Amino acid sequence: MNKNPIISDAIDHYVNGIVTRETPVQRRLREETAKMPQSVMQTTPDQVAFLAMLVRLMDARRILEIGTFTGYSALAMASALPENGRLIACDVSKAWTDIARRYWQEAGIAGRIELRLAPALETLAALLKEGGAGSFDLAFIDAVKTEYDAYYEACLKLLRPGGVIAFDNMLWGGDVADPSVQDEQTAALRDLNAKIRDDERVDACLLTIADGIMLVRKR
């Protein structure tokens, strides 16, 4: 799970283990995923609660998720959609998303989710070719870090004016703030943080939720 690098274990437990609300289906999915070797990729309860709140506050109807894993965040966001809402989930792993499908079905929201198994950049290009420009309210991005900039540019085209992008892992365990860390993933995230800061196409703020959520609003 993506623990916030700047808060104590006690506060983390209080926020994610005591205060944040989960449905029984969400909890079971999170607990099953926690047993997997890749469990560090799982979003946190406070993070998905925040995303679901965004869906409701924005009265969102169309959501794009890039990086679905076992479906915990998609479950939360799709549950917050109205009956006629649609979430397009992008991932490359059938094994991981088979777990997701099982819980989406149990929660009764599988009909609101369209899963596309392909590299995300291919799916984004296809959506643009299908006439999807300007049709999405919200995008959540949590996939290949070195591709974040490309996701950003594609999502800006797919979002309506006033639409929002939420990027996960933008603190990257605190490494983005350490100049001595220069690996490819850290550099890509650090560069995108700076690009978004200076980008006059958007309004943005970096939130210290989980491992850092960069929230971007298309002007």
JOFEN-V616591 format. One record per residue. N is the residue number from 1. RES is the residue in one letter. PHI is phi in whole degrees, -180 to 180 (* if undefined). D_LAST is the distance of its C-alpha to the last C-alpha in whole Angstrom. Layout:
# JOFEN-V616591
N&RES&PHI&D_LAST  N&RES&PHI&D_LAST
This chain:
# JOFEN-V616591
1&M&*&32  2&N&-81&30  3&K&-73&31  4&N&-64&29  5&P&-75&31  6&I&-113&31  7&I&-120&32  8&S&-73&36  9&D&-62&37  10&A&-65&38  11&I&-67&35  12&D&-59&34  13&H&-65&36  14&Y&-62&36  15&V&-69&32  16&N&-91&33  17&G&-104&36  18&I&-123&37  19&V&-86&34  20&T&-73&31  21&R&-83&32  22&E&-131&33  23&T&-78&34  24&P&-57&38  25&V&-67&36  26&Q&-60&33  27&R&-63&36  28&R&-64&38  29&L&-63&36  30&R&-62&35  31&E&-68&38  32&E&-65&39  33&T&-66&37  34&A&-62&38  35&K&-86&41  36&M&-84&40  37&P&-60&40  38&Q&-94&36  39&S&-60&35  40&V&-60&33  41&M&-78&31  42&Q&-69&30  43&T&-72&27  44&T&-95&29  45&P&-57&29  46&D&-66&27  47&Q&-67&24  48&V&-72&24  49&A&-64&25  50&F&-64&22  51&L&-63&20  52&A&-64&22  53&M&-64&21  54&L&-59&17  55&V&-56&18  56&R&-71&20  57&L&-63&18  58&M&-85&15  59&D&52&18  60&A&-66&17  61&R&-120&19  62&R&-130&18  63&I&-125&18  64&L&-119&18  65&E&-116&20  66&I&-110&21  67&G&100&25  68&T&-103&27  69&F&55&30  70&T&-94&32  71&G&90&29  72&Y&-65&29  73&S&-70&25  74&A&-62&25  75&L&-58&28  76&A&-66&26  77&M&-69&23  78&A&-66&25  79&S&-66&27  80&A&-87&24  81&L&-75&23  82&P&-70&25  83&E&-56&28  84&N&-91&26  85&G&-77&23  86&R&-142&23  87&L&-116&22  88&I&-97&23  89&A&-103&24  90&C&-112&25  91&D&-156&28  92&V&-113&31  93&S&-107&34  94&K&-69&36  95&A&-61&38  96&W&-67&35  97&T&-77&33  98&D&-64&37  99&I&-63&37  100&A&-57&33  101&R&-58&34  102&R&-61&37  103&Y&-76&35  104&W&-61&33  105&Q&-65&36  106&E&-61&38  107&A&-78&35  108&G&79&35  109&I&-121&31  110&A&-59&32  111&G&-69&31  112&R&-92&27  113&I&-116&27  114&E&-110&27  115&L&-93&28  116&R&-117&28  117&L&-92&30  118&A&-174&29  119&P&-55&28  120&A&-59&24  121&L&-64&23  122&E&-68&25  123&T&-65&24  124&L&-63&20  125&A&-63&22  126&A&-65&24  127&L&-61&21  128&L&-66&19  129&K&-66&23  130&E&-80&23  131&G&88&20  132&G&-82&18  133&A&-57&15  134&G&72&12  135&S&-108&14  136&F&-104&14  137&D&-91&12  138&L&-146&13  139&A&-130&15  140&F&-116&17  141&I&-119&19  142&D&-155&22  143&A&-138&24  144&V&-68&26  145&K&-63&24  146&T&-71&25  147&E&-103&23  148&Y&-57&20  149&D&-63&18  150&A&-67&19  151&Y&-60&17  152&Y&-57&14  153&E&-65&14  154&A&-66&15  155&C&-67&13  156&L&-61&10  157&K&-74&12  158&L&-79&13  159&L&-78&10  160&R&-74&9  161&P&-57&6  162&G&88&6  163&G&-71&8  164&V&-127&10  165&I&-113&12  166&A&-117&15  167&F&-99&17  168&D&-89&21  169&N&66&23  170&M&-82&21  171&L&-96&24  172&W&53&27  173&G&67&29  174&G&92&29  175&D&-66&30  176&V&-64&26  177&A&-92&28  178&D&-110&31  179&P&-60&31  180&S&-75&34  181&V&-91&33  182&Q&-131&32  183&D&-69&32  184&E&-62&30  185&Q&-67&28  186&T&-61&27  187&A&-62&26  188&A&-64&24  189&L&-69&22  190&R&-62&23  191&D&-65&21  192&L&-70&18  193&N&-55&17  194&A&-69&18  195&K&-62&16  196&I&-64&13  197&R&-55&14  198&D&-98&14  199&D&-87&10  200&E&-78&8  201&R&-79&6  202&V&-139&5  203&D&-109&7  204&A&-154&10  205&C&-150&14  206&L&-99&17  207&L&-100&19  208&T&-92&23  209&I&-94&23  210&A&53&26  211&D&-94&25  212&G&96&22  213&I&-111&19  214&M&-88&16  215&L&-104&13  216&V&-124&9  217&R&-112&6  218&K&-74&4  219&R&-76&0
